[in-house]
Amino acid sequence: MPSPAERYARAEQSRSHPLTAAFAAAQRFELDDFQIAGCHALEDGRSVLVAAPTGAGKTIVGEFAIHLAMNAPRDADRDATPRHPDKAFYTTPIKALSNQKFRELQEVYGADQVGLLTGDTNINGSARIVVMTTEVLRNMLYADSAALRGLRYVVMDEVHYLADRFRGAVWEEIIIHLPPAVRLVSLSATVSNAEEFGDWLDTVRGDTEVIVSEVRPVPLEQHVLVRGDLLPLFDDRAGVATAQVNQELMRIRSFKGATFENNRRVQALRSDAGRGGGRQQGSGRRPHKGGQRPVRSANVQRIERLDRPEVVTLLQRANLLPAIFFIFSRVGCDAAVQQVRRSGVRLTTPQERAEIRALVTERTQALRDEDLAVLGYYEWLDNLERGVASHHAGLLPAFKEVVEDLFKRKLVKVVFATETLALGINMPARTVVLEKLEKFNGEARVAITSGEYTQLTGRAGRRGIDVEGHAVIQWTEGVDPQQVAALASRRTYPLNSSFRPTYNMAVNLIDQFGRSRAREILESSFAQFQADRAVVGLARQVKEQEVSLAGYAKAMTCDRGDFAEYSGIRRELSDLERQNRKDAGASRSTRDARQKQIARLRTRMLRHACHGCPDREDHARWAERYWKLKRTVDKTRREIDSRTGTVARIFDRVVDVLRDLDYVSVSPDGRAELTTAGRTMKRIYGDRDLLVSESLRTGIWNDLDAPSLATLACCLVYEPRRDEAGVGERGLPRGAFRGALSATEALWQRLDDLEQEHRLPGTEAVSTGLAQAMYSWARGLPLDRVLIEADMAAGDFVRWSKQTIDLLDQLSIVADASLSATARTALDAVRRGIVAYSSV
């Protein structure tokens, strides 16, 4: 029960922020303090960064921004319709999140008001609320899309993705390029340097409020599963502040350590006895009668690990379902489902099974029966009806969406998932189980970080449903309770920029702003901010001063001539006269030379067209302000140049490569302009932007038919596993494809050499690992044969197919008429069957 003072404070807040109060009153639950603070900042006209734990309800602040856009007051004339009604964009890092948010917002505002843009999906893109992936918004900004008119709010969900080494730069590009009037709502997981990130946002976007909360709305109980016992990780009696590890767990670890040592001694004694040794070497003890000392067998027992079906049953009896088991292996996830299936465990009622079957039938009716059989549909359905499923990137996207939906409806009770499920998908559970605290990172098995632990266990506890969430760590050999406790209590997840200029970024920046301004914009990146925080402030200062310079230049405009030139003569004349007065002791020859120069300048000034302007002195006052500010700007620029401009230097190297390849022309004074090829590159996105552009320009793909072009596009986007061998010459399509592939590989090698020459990292070699399968698919062969040729899960094949489609779509826009038509045909050939299917 709040105190009278607290009630009074809340009443005052409601009066000062009526929109927040009305929005909060319409929610199903009372808003937390950090949510209210975020809404207040938006209502006050500020941008906001909200960093809070997974499941804390950050998105409510983003939803309030949408609410503000949709309820913006109209013009003073009530009958007048605003020219551009306020809009809100909601960006997410992955398509699954976009699809999920799209459906949620449709339920609130109606299908006609909400759109979805994810690259391969375009639904109602002109709506006032549009959900999209970040790449789509970046492309819209560079293209100056008409859809940006009226944009008032942009919500960037999971903004900590800007640390992603492959895609993180997109987030920074958007933040830097959004129009100044747009309010930005940045939603992040708990990071240890949120204030630093907020300072950067404040520097590049203006007034930004940073709101950090480390409080989970649903408390998290931490357990260790030892045999059949759920032991608390922390000793409750010691108090939360001390976070003291449960002493019983420490005794078990000590016991296990002693057991290991006893086992070692037993083996040594038995080996010694087997060799006929009567006395232990160096023991000084008399050997036991019979040649061997007795060893107590009680000390060599192992703590047996429960099988997965037993753990599921234990959680069911303890009322700790639904649960997510995080297993850092796709194969392990599928095997876990089979183990539960074979055990006969069934977690659903007959009514729930009927509901599951009806929903699955409805959501998969667009798929052909023969494809369903290839995908293992009937076994998958049987597992769902038992209340069990797996969730990983290899699963068909349609199947993953069904699992997510059934889990949220509490029909599926147990999901075995890889860590990809922790990346923002709204699938909260009562319990999260971690079988191991290490994972394979592609090269070796490494311990998970405290940030990863927090992200994974953050799924436990459903707001409004659970009083508390539960994290369960299964005991394994070598588990150290102290290390587990450190993972559970530490919050060290720093947000570090992965920003680097790309070729596509460079041509777009040069086209919009010119080379020198582009360098200044790049100086404003979070990467440069972290390298040298002062440079960002200086760059913003220059940016603002340039606006003033442009205003002064306009104010001193004279209809009789170039007043900037005239004022320049006056300044030079004034400086020389001042110098002449100060330098009275100069030699006669020096003073004579200076007098002649002064006379020439005075003559030029008197003959200049602007000298006779009646408004000359008024123009001159603006000119004086202009030159004074320009001196300051030039000084600031020199200061920026003298500092560590690492991002700008990389940009210069990128521009040098583009100049060598004739994508930009650079004048002697360093100014750059796009060539025809450079304007084509503006519409080519991705790591292979330069290779694709050069391939189009040289015409090496012109003779390809549609299946071959689709296959070559696949070779450019596909990233093989480290242990994967490429397709041999026999597995590649014949005819024109092989010649085009050889030419593309030779071109890649030349570009790689050029990039190394300019100290740029370059890209990986073209990969043909999926060539045979993609060629078969584009020619219309059935799914079962294609998946055998691909030797990969259906979900992976769909993912690479959609990336292939994205590249083909770009080619259809920028290539010449003949190749463009081939690209459209290839795109349609790939976008069929399970690739075309979407539940949205």
C-alpha positions, -999 to 999 in steps of 0.1 A, spaced: 0 0 0 16 33 -11 21 60 15 2 93 13 34 110 1 38 84 -27 2 88 -37 6 126 -39 38 123 -60 20 99 -84 -9 123 -87 15 152 -95 32 131 -122 -2 122 -137 -11 159 -139 22 168 -155 22 138 -179 -14 132 -188 -6 111 -219 16 87 -199 -11 84 -172 -38 76 -197 -16 50 -215 -6 34 -182 -42 31 -171 -50 11 -202 -24 -15 -195 -31 -49 -180 -5 -44 -152 9 -14 -133 39 1 -150 73 0 -133 92 31 -124 116 27 -153 88 23 -178 71 54 -165 103 73 -166 108 63 -203 73 74 -212 77 107 -194 109 114 -214 90 107 -247 61 128 -236 85 157 -228 99 154 -264 132 137 -256 147 105 -271 154 77 -247 177 47 -241 162 20 -219 185 -7 -207 168 -34 -186 169 -72 -181 153 -96 -205 116 -99 -197 115 -66 -177 91 -50 -202 113 -25 -221 91 -27 -251 62 -9 -233 82 23 -238 85 16 -275 47 9 -276 41 43 -259 61 60 -287 37 44 -312 8 54 -291 20 90 -292 24 89 -330 -11 75 -335 -27 100 -311 -9 131 -322 -31 162 -322 -44 174 -355 -40 210 -370 -57 239 -353 -85 236 -379 -102 204 -367 -114 196 -402 -79 199 -417 -60 167 -422 -22 169 -415 -2 167 -447 19 139 -433 2 122 -404 27 112 -377 43 78 -382 63 53 -361 88 27 -373 95 -3 -351 128 -20 -360 141 -54 -350 173 -73 -357 157 -105 -370 127 -113 -392 111 -136 -365 110 -107 -341 95 -84 -368 68 -109 -376 60 -113 -340 57 -76 -333 37 -71 -365 10 -95 -353 10 -79 -318 5 -44 -331 -21 -55 -356 -42 -67 -326 -40 -33 -310 -43 -9 -340 -59 -30 -367 -45 -45 -399 -50 -14 -420 -27 7 -397 2 -17 -394 28 -27 -421 57 -51 -423 89 -48 -443 115 -75 -439 132 -76 -473 114 -106 -486 80 -95 -472 62 -63 -480 28 -58 -464 11 -24 -462 44 -5 -463 28 29 -464 10 24 -431 14 48 -402 31 20 -381 56 -1 -399 76 -29 -384 108 -37 -402 143 -51 -400 171 -26 -394 186 -31 -429 153 -20 -445 153 13 -426 190 19 -435 182 14 -472 152 37 -469 174 64 -454 200 62 -482 173 62 -508 155 91 -492 123 71 -494 90 89 -495 79 66 -466 101 87 -443 77 117 -446 59 123 -414 82 99 -394 81 110 -358 94 80 -338 118 51 -344 120 23 -320 152 3 -321 145 -30 -303 176 -50 -291 198 -21 -300 228 -39 -283 230 -58 -316 252 -29 -328 280 -50 -312 274 -77 -338 305 -79 -360 286 -87 -392 255 -65 -390 262 -40 -362 272 -11 -384 236 -9 -397 224 3 -363 250 31 -362 242 42 -397 205 46 -388 212 65 -356 235 89 -374 213 95 -405 178 97 -390 164 133 -394 171 154 -363 133 158 -356 128 120 -352 127 108 -316 147 76 -310 136 49 -286 166 26 -280 158 -6 -261 188 -26 -249 195 -56 -227 214 -47 -195 249 -36 -205 276 -24 -182 284 7 -203 248 20 -209 258 55 -197 286 56 -223 263 45 -251 237 71 -238 263 98 -239 270 90 -275 233 90 -284 230 124 -267 259 137 -287 247 126 -321 209 127 -316 205 156 -291 185 154 -258 185 117 -249 175 104 -214 193 72 -202 172 49 -180 189 19 -166 171 -8 -145 186 -40 -132 154 -50 -114 136 -81 -127 98 -77 -124 97 -114 -116 124 -125 -91 147 -153 -103 155 -183 -81 187 -201 -89 190 -239 -84 215 -266 -90 200 -300 -98 220 -327 -80 206 -362 -85 169 -357 -79 173 -327 -56 169 -290 -66 193 -273 -43 194 -235 -40 225 -219 -55 226 -193 -28 222 -196 10 189 -178 17 199 -175 54 229 -154 45 208 -127 29 206 -116 -8 232 -89 -4 260 -113 6 251 -138 -22 268 -166 -3 269 -199 -20 249 -227 -5 273 -246 18 257 -279 9 269 -275 -27 304 -267 -15 304 -299 6 293 -319 -24 321 -304 -45 346 -311 -17 333 -346 -15 336 -350 -52 372 -337 -51 380 -362 -23 363 -390 -43 385 -382 -73 416 -384 -52 406 -417 -36 398 -431 -71 433 -421 -82 449 -438 -52 428 -470 -57 439 -473 -93 476 -467 -82 473 -494 -55 457 -519 -78 482 -513 -105 510 -517 -80 494 -549 -67 490 -562 -102 528 -558 -108 534 -578 -76 545 -548 -55 540 -556 -18 549 -522 -4 539 -488 -17 569 -469 -29 579 -444 -2 549 -452 20 569 -466 49 538 -487 58 536 -525 62 516 -540 33 483 -555 42 480 -592 45 471 -605 11 492 -578 -7 466 -550 -10 451 -525 15 413 -524 16 396 -493 2 362 -482 13 339 -484 -18 315 -458 -4 339 -430 -14 341 -439 -51 304 -435 -60 295 -410 -87 267 -385 -86 246 -399 -114 231 -373 -139 194 -376 -144 182 -384 -179 162 -357 -197 128 -374 -193 135 -377 -156 143 -340 -153 111 -332 -173 91 -354 -149 107 -338 -119 99 -303 -131 63 -313 -138 59 -327 -103 74 -295 -88 50 -274 -109 79 -258 -127 67 -261 -163 67 -247 -189 105 -249 -192 131 -241 -218 162 -264 -218 191 -246 -234 214 -271 -252 242 -256 -273 238 -280 -302 210 -285 -328 216 -322 -328 214 -323 -290 181 -304 -291 165 -330 -316 181 -359 -296 166 -346 -264 131 -345 -279 135 -381 -291 147 -392 -256 115 -378 -241 94 -393 -268 109 -428 -263 103 -426 -226 66 -422 -231 63 -389 -213 31 -371 -222 25 -336 -207 -8 -327 -224 -44 -334 -218 -67 -348 -246 -83 -314 -250 -48 -297 -254 -38 -323 -279 -68 -316 -300 -61 -279 -298 -25 -284 -309 -35 -305 -339 -60 -280 -351 -36 -251 -349 -8 -270 -366 -31 -282 -394 -42 -246 -400 -7 -231 -400 8 -257 -423 -20 -263 -448 -1 -243 -475 27 -269 -476 25 -299 -499 20 -333 -485 52 -347 -501 72 -318 -485 56 -324 -451 67 -360 -453 103 -350 -461 103 -325 -432 93 -352 -407 60 -335 -401 41 -364 -386 67 -372 -360 71 -335 -352 33 -332 -348 33 -362 -325 60 -346 -303 40 -314 -302 10 -333 -290 31 -347 -262 39 -311 -252 76 -313 -263 95 -295 -291 129 -284 -303 137 -248 -314 169 -240 -334 180 -223 -367 179 -256 -386 141 -258 -381 118 -247 -409 108 -211 -400 71 -221 -403 77 -249 -378 96 -225 -354 67 -200 -355 43 -228 -346 64 -239 -316 67 -203 -304 29 -199 -306 21 -231 -289 46 -224 -261 31 -190 -255 -4 -206 -253 10 -230 -227 2 -260 -249 38 -270 -255 54 -274 -220 90 -282 -228 112 -267 -255 148 -278 -261 165 -249 -277 199 -234 -288 208 -200 -275 193 -183 -306 160 -185 -288 173 -160 -261 178 -133 -287 146 -113 -282 119 -138 -291 90 -134 -267 89 -169 -252 90 -166 -215 89 -197 -194 86 -205 -157 119 -224 -157 151 -223 -177 174 -253 -175 211 -251 -185 226 -286 -190 261 -272 -194 279 -239 -188 301 -242 -219 295 -242 -256 314 -247 -289 322 -214 -305 333 -228 -338 369 -235 -327 369 -248 -292 346 -254 -262 345 -222 -241 327 -212 -209 296 -190 -214 300 -154 -203 280 -137 -175 262 -117 -202 251 -149 -220 241 -165 -187 219 -134 -179 204 -135 -214 195 -172 -212 182 -173 -177 163 -140 -183 136 -161 -201 125 -175 -167 95 -159 -151 64 -148 -168 51 -113 -158 16 -114 -145 17 -152 -143 46 -163 -122 55 -151 -87 91 -161 -94 112 -176 -122 136 -205 -118 170 -211 -133 182 -247 -130 218 -257 -135 224 -294 -139 253 -308 -119 282 -321 -140 317 -332 -133 338 -302 -127 310 -278 -118 323 -252 -93 294 -236 -74 315 -205 -68 319 -200 -105 282 -205 -112 274 -179 -85 298 -155 -101 280 -159 -135 246 -155 -118 255 -123 -99 279 -105 -123 266 -79 -148 296 -74 -172 282 -72 -207 299 -43 -224 285 -28 -256 314 -23 -281 309 -9 -315 317 -30 -346 312 -2 -370 334 0 -402 329 18 -434 318 -3 -464 319 5 -501 282 9 -503 282 32 -473 310 52 -489 292 59 -522 260 67 -505 277 92 -481 297 108 -509 266 111 -530 246 128 -503 272 148 -484 305 149 -503 337 134 -491 347 159 -464 313 159 -448 312 121 -450 344 119 -430 329 142 -404 298 120 -402 319 89 -397 337 108 -369 303 108 -352 301 70 -350 300 51 -317 332 33 -328 351 66 -330 333 78 -298 348 49 -279 382 55 -295 382 92 -288 351 107 -271 362 142 -277 362 139 -315 325 132 -315 317 164 -297 340 184 -320 325 168 -351 290 177 -339 302 212 -332 315 215 -368 282 201 -381 262 228 -362 286 256 -372 283 246 -409 246 253 -407 254 288 -393 280 293 -420 254 285 -447 230 310 -431 257 337 -430 266 330 -466 230 334 -476 226 366 -456 256 383 -473 244 373 -508 246 403 -532 228 405 -565 257 425 -580 283 398 -576 302 373 -555 303 390 -521 323 362 -505 350 370 -530 347 407 -523 348 403 -485 378 380 -489 397 408 -507 386 432 -479 398 408 -452 432 402 -469 436 440 -473 428 446 -437 452 419 -425 481 434 -446 474 469 -434 474 457 -398 506 438 -403 522 468 -419 514 490 -389 528 464 -364 559 456 -385 573 491 -385 609 479 -382 608 459 -414 633 466 -442 624 492 -468 622 465 -496 597 445 -475 576 475 -467 576 486 -504 566 451 -516 538 450 -490 526 485 -501 524 474 -537 503 444 -527 480 466 -506 476 489 -536 467 460 -559 441 447 -534 426 482 -530 423 485 -567 406 451 -570 382 460 -542 372 493 -558 367 477 -592 347 448 -577 310 448 -587 299 445 -550 317 476 -540 290 498 -553 261 479 -537 240 502 -515 237 474 -490 274 467 -490 281 474 -453 251 453 -442 264 424 -463 299 431 -449 287 426 -413 273 392 -422 306 385 -441 326 394 -410 306 368 -390 311 343 -417 349 346 -418 352 347 -381 332 315 -377 350 299 -407 383 305 -388 369 286 -358 356 258 -380 389 254 -398 407 253 -364 383 226 -351 388 206 -383 425 207 -378 421 196 -342 399 166 -354 425 157 -381 452 157 -355 434 132 -333 429 95 -338 405 94 -367 406 57 -372 372 53 -388 378 82 -412 412 67 -422 395 35 -431 370 55 -451 398 71 -470 413 37 -478 378 26 -491 376 57 -512 410 50 -526 399 16 -537 368 30 -553 389 56 -571 413 30 -584 383 11 -598 366 43 -612 336 42 -589 345 77 -577 365 105 -593 387 125 -570 397 160 -579 432 174 -570 417 191 -539 403 158 -526 367 162 -535 350 131 -547 321 125 -571 303 93 -581 308 78 -616 280 59 -633 294 27 -617 293 44 -583 257 53 -587 249 16 -595 267 5 -563 244 27 -542 217 0 -545 239 -30 -538 241 -40 -502 260 -68 -484 295 -79 -477 301 -86 -515 290 -52 -527 323 -45 -545 325 -79 -561 289 -78 -573 293 -43 -587 325 -53 -606 308 -85 -619 279 -64 -633 302 -38 -648 325 -64 -665 295 -84 -678 308 -118 -667 273 -130 -657 255 -119 -688 253 -153 -705 238 -172 -675 204 -187 -675 181 -183 -644 191 -214 -625 228 -207 -631 224 -170 -620 206 -182 -588 234 -207 -581 261 -180 -586 242 -156 -563 241 -184 -537 278 -189 -540 283 -152 -531 261 -152 -500 267 -187 -486 291 -190 -457 303 -226 -452 310 -243 -419 347 -245 -410 348 -283 -415 329 -282 -448 345 -292 -480 336 -274 -512 317 -290 -541 341 -307 -565 342 -298 -602 319 -327 -609 291 -313 -587 289 -279 -603 265 -270 -631 280 -273 -666 280 -248 -694 281 -210 -689 280 -213 -651 316 -227 -648 330 -200 -670 312 -173 -650 323 -188 -617 359 -189 -628 357 -153 -639 341 -143 -606 368 -162 -585 395 -145 -606 379 -111 -601 376 -118 -563 413 -125 -562 422 -93 -580 400 -73 -556 414 -91 -526 450 -81 -537 439 -45 -542 423 -44 -507 454 -58 -491 474 -32 -509 452 -5 -493 453 -23 -459 417 -33 -459 405 -67 -446 387 -80 -478 362 -108 -479 362 -146 -478 366 -165 -511 335 -175 -530 320 -207 -517 304 -234 -539 293 -256 -510 256 -251 -517 259 -248 -555 246 -282 -565 216 -281 -543 206 -245 -553 209 -254 -590 186 -283 -585 161 -263 -565 161 -234 -591 154 -260 -618 123 -273 -599 136 -305 -584 118 -319 -554 127 -310 -518 139 -345 -507 166 -346 -534 176 -310 -528 181 -315 -490 201 -346 -496 224 -326 -520 226 -297 -496 233 -320 -466 217 -295 -443 185 -289 -423 155 -275 -440 157 -243 -419 193 -236 -430 184 -242 -467 155 -217 -464 178 -192 -447 204 -193 -475 177 -193 -501 162 -161 -488 196 -145 -488 200 -156 -524 166 -141 -532 177 -108 -515 208 -106 -538 188 -116 -569 163 -88 -560 191 -63 -559 203 -75 -593 169 -72 -608 169 -35 -599 204 -24 -609 214 -47 -637 208 -40 -674 175 -51 -690 186 -86 -700 203 -96 -668 176 -79 -648 150 -101 -664 171 -132 -658 174 -122 -621 136 -119 -617 131 -153 -633 158 -168 -610 141 -151 -580 108 -167 -588 125 -201 -593 140 -200 -558 110 -185 -541 88 -216 -542 76 -244 -519 90 -241 -483 111 -211 -493 80 -191 -503 58 -202 -474 53 -177 -446 26 -176 -419 25 -138 -417 
